[in-house]
Amino acid sequence: MTWLTNLPIGVMLFLALFIVGIISGVAYWFLHSRIGDNRERNGMAAAAYMTALGSLFAILTGFLINSEYATLRQAQSLVGKESAAASRLAWASETLPSVDTALVQQRLGAYLFDSHTSDFKAFGSSDAEAVQNSPGFQSMRELQSISFTIASRLYVVSSISNAMEESTAELTNVRRDLLSIAGSQMPLELLLLSAIAGFALIINALFVALRSGETLSL
């Protein structure tokens, strides 16, 4: 489902409306041509199922939305942690000699830029090699090397050294957790059940609406 979730929102909305419109149109044409004089009887029978089908569709869709929203909130929380860790590392490096400060902050800036421009795209790919070859991965290795090397120097006080090492480790952990989230997929079975329930609701509603004529059905 990666290809689906990577689509722009506008394209996803158009695709959903197009598919629903085609299925609804075909269902209307088929039912209108076959139902004949049994509209009233079939409509009354279908009306009894409207509440059940509507509730089933709402429950399944609610579970699906809640699942994806929980993933979104987790990703947003991790991005917040990444920002906090980057801020702590930048702040800790301010007390270093100017050359060391420039090195750390240049690597930090390069990592954040690469993470924003390449990592999220790589995370959305099912190709593990794309993640390993992402500029963000290389920038993280360089940032780790510079940060831990400078933090281990004798002239760096222990509090600054610990802050640099902890914030760098936090950045690494956040990237690992983001990669784990990106590897998760939308629950396909639940999506299919929601779609089936939705289409069943549409067809059932057509049975009910056909009792009142073509205009209301359309």
Stockholm file with secondary structure:
# STOCKHOLM 1.0

chainA/1-218         MTWLTNLPIGVMLFLALFIVGIISGVAYWFLHSRIGDNRERNGMAAAAYMTALGSLFAILTGFLINSEYATLRQAQSLVGKESAAASRLAWASETLPSVDTALVQQRLGAYLFDSHTSDFKAFGSSDAEAVQNSPGFQSMRELQSISFTIASRLYVVSSISNAMEESTAELTNVRRDLLSIAGSQMPLELLLLSAIAGFALIINALFVALRSGETLSL
#=GR chainA/1-218 SS CHHHHTSCHHHHHHHHHHHHHHHHHHHHHHHHHHCGGGHHHHHHHHHTTHHHHHHHHHHHHHHHHHHHHHHHHHHHHHHHHHHHHHHHHHHHHTTSCHHHHHHHHHHHHHHHHHIIIIIHHHHTSSCHHHHHTSHHHHHHHHHHHHHHHHHTSTTSCHHHHHHHHHHHHHHHHHHHHHHHHHHCCCCHHHHHHHHHHHHHHHHHHHHHHGGGCHHHHC
#=GC SS_cons         CHHHHTSCHHHHHHHHHHHHHHHHHHHHHHHHHHCGGGHHHHHHHHHTTHHHHHHHHHHHHHHHHHHHHHHHHHHHHHHHHHHHHHHHHHHHHTTSCHHHHHHHHHHHHHHHHHIIIIIHHHHTSSCHHHHHTSHHHHHHHHHHHHHHHHHTSTTSCHHHHHHHHHHHHHHHHHHHHHHHHHHCCCCHHHHHHHHHHHHHHHHHHHHHHGGGCHHHHC
//
